[in-house]
Amino acid sequence: EVQLVESGGGLVQPGGSLRLSCAASGFVFRANTMKWVRQAPGKGLERVSTISSGGGVTDYADSVKGRFSISRDNAKNILYLQMNSLKAEDTGVYYCARFDDSTRGQGTQVTVSS
């Protein structure tokens, strides 16, 4: 069964940090470009960051550049998103997904609030 399972979300104060993880199974993780997307309350999905299959190429939405960092461990089949200097507008459900959207996890809630 193809599966992506996110973890690491929670409640954090503005300026704080969180690291999200996404465990992949059921497909050849190391052969896939992966991404993180998020959905803020009442809004549509927004692509946050993308990473190539080998991890050498990354891309970020302008709204998170310089604050978020995507990485992956192909030996462990895990995708990460390090989020620093969090802002209230980063609040939402964060999903990891295969680049072609054929698989997406159940999401993890991130709430940035004082």
ChimeraX attribute file (.defattr): number of C-alpha atoms within 10 A of each C-alpha:
attribute: neighborCount
match mode: 1-to-1
recipient: residues
	/A:1	6
	/A:2	12
	/A:3	15
	/A:4	24
	/A:5	19
	/A:6	23
	/A:7	17
	/A:8	14
	/A:9	18
	/A:10	14
	/A:11	14
	/A:12	18
	/A:13	14
	/A:14	17
	/A:15	14
	/A:16	14
	/A:17	16
	/A:18	18
	/A:19	16
	/A:20	21
	/A:21	22
	/A:22	24
	/A:23	18
	/A:24	23
	/A:25	15
	/A:26	9
	/A:27	14
	/A:28	11
	/A:29	22
	/A:30	19
	/A:31	11
	/A:32	17
	/A:33	18
	/A:34	26
	/A:35	27
	/A:36	26
	/A:37	19
	/A:38	23
	/A:39	19
	/A:40	17
	/A:41	10
	/A:42	7
	/A:43	9
	/A:44	9
	/A:45	14
	/A:46	13
	/A:47	17
	/A:48	24
	/A:49	23
	/A:50	24
	/A:51	22
	/A:52	18
	/A:53	17
	/A:54	15
	/A:55	18
	/A:56	9
	/A:57	12
	/A:58	16
	/A:59	15
	/A:60	19
	/A:61	14
	/A:62	9
	/A:63	11
	/A:64	17
	/A:65	12
	/A:66	12
	/A:67	14
	/A:68	20
	/A:69	20
	/A:70	23
	/A:71	22
	/A:72	22
	/A:73	14
	/A:74	16
	/A:75	8
	/A:76	12
	/A:77	16
	/A:78	19
	/A:79	26
	/A:80	21
	/A:81	22
	/A:82	14
	/A:83	20
	/A:84	17
	/A:85	15
	/A:86	22
	/A:87	19
	/A:88	15
	/A:89	13
	/A:90	20
	/A:91	20
	/A:92	22
	/A:93	18
	/A:94	27
	/A:95	26
	/A:96	32
	/A:97	27
	/A:98	18
	/A:99	17
	/A:100	11
	/A:101	10
	/A:102	8
	/A:103	14
	/A:104	21
	/A:105	19
	/A:106	15
	/A:107	22
	/A:108	21
	/A:109	20
	/A:110	22
	/A:111	21
	/A:112	20
	/A:113	16
	/A:114	9
